[in-house]
């Protein structure tokens, strides 16, 4: 069974950092592109970042560029999102998502249940 | 990275068909076949319903279908059922390792 499980969310103050993790199982993680997608409370989905299977192709949304960094460890079947200089508008549920392909063309096949990040003083 | 444009709401009676549009530009929807649709019920994670414009993942009912014309993609739900009531989102590859989502459409089954 395919599983992606996010962790690391919580309450942080503006300007602080947080690192999200995603543990994957049930599929060939090292052959799949992966994404982070977020959803502010009561609002729509927003793509955050993507990473190809060997980390050679990386993309970040303009809204997080320079503050967030996506990375992966294929040996540990894990995906990460390092979030620095957090703002209140970063408050959202963050989903870890498996792509159908190796290069992240956007067929978001399997979604985790999400981890909530709240940025507030 | 402008969001794709979806109608905020759509509705239909059980058994009817409803179509939800997703309008982008010649740099995203119009350029790539990497258009996908997702269904999200309240409090749940999204679910992939259509990928690569017209393809259905295993387990998705055949009443869900996708199409594209120019810069606009569409999701059609035929034979509406009560359980189809949900939020629907489209997304498209936009080049340069960038994805863009639509704003979402709330589908109501009357």
Interface residues (C-beta under 8 A of the other chain):
Chain A: X35 X37 X44 X45 X46 X47 X50 X52 X57 X58 X59 X61 X62 X95 X100 X104 X105 X106 X107 X108 X109 X110 X111 X112 X113 X114
Chain B: X1 X32 X34 X36 X38 X40 X45 X46 X47 X48 X51 X52 X57 X87 X89 X91 X92 X93 X96 X97 X98 X99 X100 X101 X102 X103 X104
